[in-house]
Every structure is written in C-alpha cells, then in structure tokens.
Amino acid sequence: MTDTSEQAHEATSFWGEQTTRRWLISSAIVSIGLIAGGFLLGDGLVRAKDADRSVTVRGLDEREVLADLATWTISYSSTAGDLQAAQSAVDSDSQSIKAFFKDIGFPEDALQPTGVNVSYYSDRGVGRYTVRQRMTLRTKDIERAQDAVKRQVELVRRGVVLEDGSGMSYTFTGLDEIKPEMVAEATKDARAAAEQFAKDSGADVGSIRKATQGYFSINARDGESGGWGVSDTPYKKVRVVTTVDFSLD
C-alpha cells in the first residue's frame, strides 16, 4: 500500500515538474520574443525617423538672351466719302510702307498684308467709308528691326497715319535649346542651399528624393514697359525655379 502511494506521489511530482519546466521554457521564449520584437521595432522607428530626414529647397537660374524673332504689325486707315477714294488712299499708304522697309534693307517677302476691314457710317446724312489695312513684318534680323523702329517717324512723313497697336514685338524662340542647361544650373543652386542648411544642422546632403521643375518665364530684361510710343525690347531675361527634396544623412 505504501509502495503504491509513493509511486503515485512520484508520478505526480514528475508531471508537475514537466509542466513547470514547459511553462518556464514558454515564458522564456515569449520574453525573448518580446525583447527581440521591441529591439526590432525600436530600430525600425529609428530607421524610419532617419528616412524622414530631408530638406526641401528651391534653386534658381536666370540668364539674359537676345530675341531671335521680330514681328511688327502696322495698322493704318483712310476715310473718304466713297469707298473707291478710301481704298485708293490705303493703297497709296501700302506702297509707302513697302518702300520704307525696302529702303532699310528688308526683302519684299518680309512684309505681308494680314487683314483689311471696311466700315460705313453716316455723318449728318453724309456717308463715310473707312478702310483699315494691316501689314506685318516678320524677320529674324533683330538689328535691322530695331533700326526700323527708330526710323518709323519716316512713315508719318510719307503720310501714313499709324493706328494704336502698331508696335514691334520681339520673341525668343530658342528656349528648348537652353532648357536642359538651365534646369541643371537651378538644381545645382538648390543643392548648394541644401548643403548650407545641412552644415548648419550637422548633417550631410544625400540623394534627391523628389524634384519639381517650375515653369520657364521670359520677360523684358529691364522690366515691362508700356504707354504711348513705347516699343517692346529684344533684350529678354529667362528664369526658371526648381523645387528639390534632398535626403539628409
């Protein structure tokens, strides 16, 4: 009877020790897992924080260019009691304008008629016809175009009455050729700004995370001008701004 009780007690102790051992092992595994998970989570948060370290700056590039296309639309008109007389006066003005540009040295095909308009009104019962004509000069000879603008008073002396809106317009058409270089310079300017920021904060500038190219603007070099008798200028300023997001190491 005693042997049987002792055997039962030993069996109970054995299974109890096994259960306790398994519980201890499981607890140890869970603890190790929690410690490792906490370390990995903390390390991941540090790396995520490092990954979020960045600086966004803007870079600028400007350069002066000379327009390579000149366009001058000349508007003139004549008013008479009958249509034929008004048209005849306009035809005479057209010949004077062609002679003016020929004397300056432009080829005949540089000047083309671009529109005509006829209107009629009655002044105290007397009919009046007005014929309006437009001729456009289009040239890449910028120097000669400037000379024409300086001498436009000669048209007045020849009897041509210039209407409002008759002014030279200069255009720069070579933007595509300088775009890549200007974007590169603007990006370099942005990196210089980022390096200064990084230096002040004790960091190093890394790679570009994101970049946005701003739009190109072309304006008069000395500012827009306006008013009566003021012509456009061939001297232009091209400007571009880029926004760049750099990572910080």
C-alpha positions as CSV (number, residue, x, y, z in Angstrom):
1,M,0.0,0.0,0.0
2,T,2.9,2.3,0.8
3,D,4.7,1.4,-2.4
4,T,1.6,2.3,-4.4
5,S,1.3,5.7,-2.7
6,E,4.9,6.5,-3.2
7,Q,4.7,5.7,-6.8
8,A,1.6,7.9,-7.3
9,H,3.4,10.7,-5.5
10,E,6.5,10.4,-7.6
11,A,4.3,10.3,-10.8
12,T,2.5,13.5,-9.7
13,S,5.8,15.2,-8.9
14,F,7.2,14.2,-12.3
15,W,4.3,15.6,-14.2
16,G,4.3,18.7,-12.1
17,E,8.0,19.3,-12.8
18,Q,7.3,18.7,-16.5
19,T,4.5,21.3,-16.6
20,T,6.6,23.8,-14.7
21,R,9.5,23.3,-17.0
22,R,7.3,23.7,-20.1
23,W,5.8,26.9,-18.6
24,L,9.3,28.3,-17.8
25,I,10.5,27.5,-21.3
26,S,7.4,29.0,-22.9
27,S,7.8,32.1,-20.7
28,A,11.4,32.4,-21.7
29,I,10.6,32.1,-25.3
30,V,7.9,34.8,-25.0
31,S,10.2,37.1,-23.1
32,I,13.0,36.7,-25.7
33,G,10.4,37.3,-28.5
34,L,9.2,40.5,-26.7
35,I,12.7,41.7,-26.2
36,A,13.7,41.0,-29.8
37,G,10.5,42.5,-31.1
38,G,11.0,45.6,-29.1
39,F,14.5,46.0,-30.4
40,L,13.5,45.5,-34.0
41,L,10.6,47.9,-33.5
42,G,12.8,50.5,-31.9
43,D,15.4,50.0,-34.6
44,G,12.7,50.3,-37.3
45,L,11.4,53.5,-35.8
46,V,15.0,55.0,-35.7
47,R,15.5,54.0,-39.3
48,A,12.1,55.4,-40.3
49,K,12.9,58.6,-38.5
50,D,16.3,58.7,-40.4
51,A,14.4,58.1,-43.6
52,D,12.2,61.1,-42.9
53,R,15.1,63.4,-42.5
54,S,15.1,65.6,-45.6
55,V,15.2,69.2,-46.7
56,T,13.2,70.9,-49.4
57,V,14.9,73.9,-51.2
58,R,14.4,75.9,-54.3
59,G,17.0,76.5,-56.9
60,L,17.1,79.5,-59.4
61,D,18.7,80.1,-62.7
62,E,18.5,83.3,-64.8
63,R,20.1,84.4,-67.9
64,E,19.9,87.2,-70.4
65,V,19.1,86.4,-74.1
66,L,18.6,88.3,-77.2
67,A,15.3,87.8,-79.1
68,D,15.6,86.0,-82.4
69,L,12.3,86.9,-84.0
70,A,10.8,90.4,-84.6
71,T,7.2,90.9,-85.6
72,W,5.7,94.3,-86.4
73,T,2.0,94.6,-87.2
74,I,1.3,98.0,-88.8
75,S,-2.3,99.2,-88.8
76,Y,-3.3,102.2,-90.9
77,S,-6.6,103.5,-92.4
78,S,-8.2,106.1,-94.6
79,T,-11.7,107.6,-94.6
80,A,-13.5,109.2,-97.6
81,G,-16.9,110.0,-98.9
82,D,-16.8,107.0,-101.3
83,L,-15.3,103.6,-101.0
84,Q,-13.0,103.9,-104.0
85,A,-11.4,107.0,-102.7
86,A,-10.8,105.5,-99.3
87,Q,-9.3,102.3,-100.8
88,S,-7.1,104.4,-103.1
89,A,-5.6,106.2,-100.2
90,V,-4.9,103.0,-98.3
91,D,-3.2,101.5,-101.4
92,S,-1.0,104.6,-101.5
93,D,-0.1,104.1,-97.9
94,S,0.7,100.4,-98.6
95,Q,3.2,101.5,-101.3
96,S,4.8,104.0,-98.9
97,I,5.2,101.3,-96.2
98,K,6.7,98.8,-98.7
99,A,9.2,101.5,-99.9
100,F,10.1,102.3,-96.3
101,F,11.1,98.7,-95.4
102,K,12.8,98.3,-98.8
103,D,15.0,101.4,-98.1
104,I,16.0,99.9,-94.8
105,G,17.1,96.6,-96.5
106,F,14.3,94.1,-95.9
107,P,13.4,91.7,-98.7
108,E,9.9,92.0,-100.2
109,D,8.6,88.8,-98.7
110,A,9.4,90.0,-95.1
111,L,6.3,92.2,-95.3
112,Q,2.9,90.7,-95.9
113,P,-0.7,92.1,-95.8
114,T,-2.6,90.4,-92.9
115,G,-6.0,91.9,-92.9
116,V,-8.4,94.5,-94.2
117,N,-11.7,96.0,-92.9
118,V,-14.3,98.3,-94.4
119,S,-16.8,100.2,-92.3
120,Y,-19.5,102.7,-93.2
121,Y,-21.2,105.4,-91.1
122,S,-23.3,108.5,-91.7
123,D,-22.3,111.9,-90.5
124,R,-25.3,114.3,-90.7
125,G,-26.7,112.4,-93.6
126,V,-23.3,112.2,-95.4
127,G,-21.9,108.7,-95.9
128,R,-18.3,108.0,-94.9
129,Y,-16.3,104.9,-95.7
130,T,-13.3,103.8,-93.6
131,V,-10.8,101.3,-94.9
132,R,-8.4,99.7,-92.5
133,Q,-5.4,97.7,-93.5
134,R,-2.8,95.7,-91.7
135,M,0.6,94.7,-92.8
136,T,3.0,92.5,-90.8
137,L,6.8,92.4,-90.8
138,R,8.3,89.1,-89.7
139,T,12.1,88.9,-89.5
140,K,15.0,87.3,-87.6
141,D,17.2,90.3,-88.4
142,I,16.8,91.9,-85.0
143,E,19.3,94.6,-85.6
144,R,17.6,95.8,-88.8
145,A,14.2,95.5,-87.0
146,Q,15.5,97.9,-84.3
147,D,16.6,100.3,-87.0
148,A,13.1,100.2,-88.5
149,V,11.6,101.1,-85.1
150,K,13.9,104.1,-84.7
151,R,13.0,105.4,-88.2
152,Q,9.2,104.8,-88.0
153,V,8.7,108.6,-88.0
154,E,9.6,108.5,-91.6
155,L,6.3,106.7,-92.3
156,V,4.4,109.6,-90.8
157,R,6.4,112.0,-93.0
158,R,5.2,109.9,-96.0
159,G,1.6,110.5,-95.0
160,V,0.9,107.2,-93.3
161,V,-1.3,107.5,-90.2
162,L,-0.4,104.7,-87.8
163,E,-3.2,103.5,-85.6
164,D,-2.9,102.3,-82.0
165,G,-1.4,98.8,-81.7
166,S,1.2,99.4,-84.3
167,G,4.3,98.3,-82.4
168,M,7.3,95.9,-82.8
169,S,7.2,92.7,-80.8
170,Y,10.3,90.6,-80.0
171,T,10.2,86.9,-79.3
172,F,12.9,84.5,-78.1
173,T,12.3,81.1,-79.7
174,G,15.4,79.2,-78.6
175,L,14.1,78.1,-75.1
176,D,14.3,74.4,-75.9
177,E,18.0,74.7,-76.6
178,I,18.8,76.2,-73.2
179,K,16.3,74.3,-71.0
180,P,18.5,71.4,-70.0
181,E,21.4,73.5,-69.0
182,M,19.2,75.9,-67.0
183,V,17.5,73.1,-65.2
184,A,20.9,71.6,-64.3
185,E,22.1,75.0,-63.0
186,A,18.9,75.5,-61.0
187,T,19.4,72.0,-59.4
188,K,23.0,72.9,-58.6
189,D,21.8,76.1,-56.9
190,A,19.3,74.1,-54.9
191,R,22.0,71.6,-53.8
192,A,24.1,74.5,-52.6
193,A,21.3,75.8,-50.5
194,A,20.7,72.3,-49.1
195,E,24.3,71.9,-48.2
196,Q,24.3,75.1,-46.3
197,F,21.3,74.0,-44.4
198,A,22.8,70.6,-43.7
199,K,26.0,72.3,-42.5
200,D,24.1,74.4,-40.0
201,S,22.3,71.4,-38.7
202,G,25.3,69.0,-38.6
203,A,24.1,66.7,-41.4
204,D,25.2,65.7,-44.9
205,V,23.2,66.1,-48.1
206,G,22.2,62.8,-49.7
207,S,20.4,62.0,-52.9
208,I,17.4,63.7,-54.5
209,R,14.2,62.3,-53.2
210,K,11.8,64.3,-55.3
211,A,12.2,67.2,-57.8
212,T,9.7,69.6,-59.4
213,Q,10.6,71.8,-62.3
214,G,8.9,75.2,-62.2
215,Y,7.7,76.9,-65.4
216,F,10.0,79.0,-67.5
217,S,9.3,82.7,-67.8
218,I,10.6,85.1,-70.4
219,N,10.3,88.8,-69.7
220,A,11.8,92.0,-70.7
221,R,15.3,92.3,-69.2
222,D,14.6,95.7,-67.7
223,G,11.0,95.2,-66.8
224,E,7.8,95.5,-68.7
225,S,7.2,98.9,-70.3
226,G,4.1,100.5,-71.6
227,G,2.5,103.7,-72.7
228,W,2.2,105.6,-75.9
229,G,5.0,105.3,-78.4
230,V,6.9,102.6,-76.3
231,S,8.1,99.6,-78.2
232,D,9.0,96.1,-77.0
233,T,12.6,95.3,-76.3
234,P,14.7,92.4,-77.8
235,Y,16.6,92.0,-74.6
236,K,15.0,89.3,-72.5
237,K,15.5,87.5,-69.2
238,V,14.8,83.8,-69.0
239,R,14.1,82.5,-65.5
240,V,13.3,79.0,-64.0
241,V,12.8,77.8,-60.4
242,T,13.1,74.2,-59.4
243,T,12.0,72.7,-56.1
244,V,14.1,69.8,-54.9
245,D,13.7,67.5,-51.9
246,F,17.1,66.1,-50.7
247,S,17.6,63.4,-48.1
248,L,19.8,64.1,-45.1
249,D,22.4,61.6,-43.8
